[in-house]
Amino acid sequence: MDLLTFARGPGMYWAVTIFVIGVLWKLAGVILLRAKRDLSEARKPSAWTGLRAILTRSWPRRAFVHGTAFSEVLGYAFHVGFLFTLVFYLPHVLFFEDVFKGLLGVNFQRLFGVPWPYFSGGMVNFFGAVAVAALIALLVHRIVNPVKRLISNFDDYFSWLVTIAPLVTGMLTYGHVGAPYQTLIAVHLLSVELLLVWFPFGKLMHTFTVFMSRGTQGMQFERKGATL
């Protein structure tokens, strides 16, 4: 119970604090980057340039689909499964509602007029299993593909580990498999806290920068007359 008390209390507090400060620090660093002087003749990009770049770059061009479709499909499967598990599992919903109320002083339903939706544990567990399977397949592909193996570093593998850990420990906790429930939930919470602490300092930070960078790049390209 001491481990569970730590995971629910100081561990979660410090993990969330490091996560928030780290993410804000990284975003501030990106926003405050000094842009290189552009000497090309400027073409004024349209209002939809950034959004169009985000949409068109969310799937590879037809010429490259054959070589990247496997990773793209598994990547989307993981992200959908992970997001569904994170957002629509009842214990997670209750946690987020408490955070929401603590930050805004009002609950989700009162603010938006509808309750936070959630699904059965079995359905959420299924999506968690999809996310785990996709992550394992992506790891195997990274290892057996000579190019991806060559460009992979510690960040890639450790980010994979801290991402899959909450999913696996969450599924074990849901099934009461391998240890007493109190131990399982403590280990699950600690794995989540490890993910939060590592998040701002590794490649997982792309969650907050991917659409920003795609939109910015699209506007820069169109300014230079490139066709997206």
C-alpha positions, 0 to 999 in steps of 0.5 A: 500500500505504501507504493500505491500511496506514493504512486497516487500522491507524490509520484503523480504530482511530480510527474504531472509537474515535470510533464507540464513544465517540460512541454511548455518549455519545449513549446516556448523554445520552438515558438521563440526560435529565430527564423533564418532570413528568407531572401526569396521572392515572397508569394503570399500563402493562402489562409488554408495553406497550413491546414492543407499541408497538415492534411496532405502530409498525414498520408504519404504521396502515392509514389511512396505508399508502397514503401511506407504503408505498413508503418503508416497503417500500424501507426494509425492503429496504435494512435487510435487504440491508445487514444481510445484507451486513454480517453474513454475508459471509465476510471480514466474519465473520472480522473480527467473529470476531477482534473477538469473540475480542479482547473476550471472549477466546473465539471465537464457536463455542466460546461458542455451540456453532455457527459464525458462518454465512456465505453465498457472495459472489454471494448477499451481492453480490445483497443488497448490490445490493438495498440500493443499489437501495433507497437510490437509489430512496429518494433519488429519492423524497426529491428529487421529493416536495415535502414530503420535499424541504422537510424534508430537510437536510444530515444526510439527504443526507450520511448517505445518502452515507456509508451507500451508499459502503461498499456500492458500494465493497464490490461494486466490491472483490468484482468487482475493478472500477475499480482494483487490488485493494489500492486498492479494499479501501483505499477500501472500508475508508476508506468504512466508517471514514467511516461509523463516524465520522459515525454517532454525530453524525447521524441514523444514530444512530437505529439504537440509539435507535429501539426505545428511543424507541418502547417508551418512548413507548408506555409513556408513552401508556398511562400517560396512558390512550391506546390503542395 
